[in-house]
């Protein structure tokens, strides 16, 4: 099992390959979910954890939200995110350690990220999402292996939905059922912090 800098180097190499492929680069399930979140939740600030190319951040900005994004992919930081990064809207941070105070953002938004994290870091990452959220945590998680660049093993933690729900249920959160969506490839859930 790789950890620390060795894991980071391996991850960087994988995602540089993935994000240099136009079809992967254009994918953003989270972007499709921003409309639902904007329609159903009341919030002023949002932290997009693992924001990828920043599509969701831009949509939140257009709707007048105070935004911050985190990303670990150097390739994205030097390309798609360079403008947002230069304006202080992006910071380099892993989901398992978010450099923000408790209750910093009304909404913590994390779509198609958790399955990319090694299993041993998943619970700590979820704990961090909840810690920095003041009101809501919105997540979407794939429960199947990545069908894109299969040789890279992009989905490091492939678990059934209930496995993820059990982790969230360890913390003081309640599901916002009107935003729950389940499918054969994964799920989306919104939790309200108690």
N, C-alpha and C positions, 0 to 999 in steps of 0.2 A: 504494500500500500504506500503510495507516494504522499508526502505531506509537505507543507511549507513551500520553500522556493522550488523544489523539484516538481511539486504538483503544479505550481503556477506556470513554470516553463512548459510543461506538457499541455496545460489548458490553453495557454497563449498560442502555442503552435496549432492546436486543433481549431480554435476559433478564428485564427488568421486565415486558415484555409477555407473555413466555412463562409466567413464574411467576404472573402474575395470572390465567391461564387454568386453571381447576380441573383439567381433564384432564391438562395438562402437569405441574402441581404434584403430582399424585398418582402420577406415573410415577417409578419408581425400580428399574431393573433391578438395581442394586447391592444393594438390600435382599434380593432373592431369592437373591443369591449369598453373603450373609453366612452362611447356614446351612451351605453347602458348606465355606466357609473355616473356620468354627468346628469343623466335624466332622473336617476333615483336617489342620489345621495346629496346631502347638503354639506359642502366643505369649501374652505378657502385655500388650504395649502395641501400639497401632495408631494410625496416622495416616491419616485419610480425606481424601485430596486432592480438592478439588472436591466437598464433601460434600452440596451441594444443600440440601434441607430438613432434613437431619440424621437421616433414618430409620435409616440403617446405624449411625450413631454411637450412637443410643439402643439398638439391638439389641446392639451390642458392650458397652455399659455394663451392660445387663441381665445379660450373661454374665460380668460381673466384670472386664472388660478396662480398662486405663488407656487413655483415648482423647484424641485431639486431632483437630480437623477444620480444614480450610482452605476458604475460600470467598471469592469476589470480588464476588458479587452483593449490592449494598447493600440491595435490596428484601428479600432473604432474611434478611440480618443484622438488619433492623429488624422482621421479622415472625416467621417460623417458627423462626429461630435465636436469637431474643432471649434465651430462657432459658439455652440452652447458652452463648451469648456472655457473659452476665452471670456465669456460673460458670467462666469461663476455659477453656472447652472448645473454643472457636472462635477462629481468628485469620484476619485478612484476608491472603491470600497467593496469588500466582499459582504455578502448577505450575513455571514456568520459573525461579523463585527462591523456594526454601523456606527460611524463616528458622530452620532447625534445624541442629544439629551433625551431623556424619557419624555414621551408625549410631545415630540417636536412637530409632528405633522398631523393634520386632521385625518388624512387618508394616507395609508401606505399601500402602494399599488405594486404588485409583483406578479407579472404574467409570463408564463413559460420560462421560468428561471429555476424553481426548486428542483425539478427533475435533472438539472445539469450539475447539481451539487453532490459531492460524495455523500453516501448514506450516513457516515459518521458525523457529518456537519449539518444534517437536515434539521434536527430538533433545535440546535443552537441558532440556526438561521431563522426558524419560525419564532423562536423566543425573541430574537432581535426585532423582527418585523412588528411583533406585538408591543415590545417595549417602547419603540419610537413613535408608535401610532397614538394619537390623542383620542380618535373616535373609531375609525374603521380600518380594516385590513382586507384588501381585495386580492385574491390570488387565483390564478389558473395554473393547472398542473397537468402535464401529459402523463398518462399511466401506461404507455406503450413505448417500446424502443423507437428511437428516431429513425424515420425512413429516409432521411436525407443524409448523405455522406455516412452510410452505415459503418464504413471502415473506421471512422473516427470515434464511434461510441459516444456521441454527444449527450445522450441521456444516461447519466451515471447512476441514477436511482430510479429504477422502474419498479413501482409498487402499486398495488390496487388502491383505489380511492379511499377505502376504509382505513388503510394504514396511515394515510395523511390526516384523515379526519381525527383519528385517535391521538395524533400528536397535538393538533389544535385544541382538542378537548381537554388536554392537560392544563390549559391556561384559562384565565378568566375572560373568556370571550363567548359571545352568543351569535349563532348564525342568523344572518338577515336572509330569510328564506325566499323572499321575492327575487333575489339576485342569484339564487342557486341554479346551476345548469350542469347536467351530467350528460356525457356522451360515451361512445364506445372507445374514444381515444383519450379521455381525460375528463376533467371537471373544472368548473369555476365556482368559487364561493366567496361570499363577503361575510366578514365577522365584525361584530360591534364589540368594542372593548367595554367590559363591565367596570 
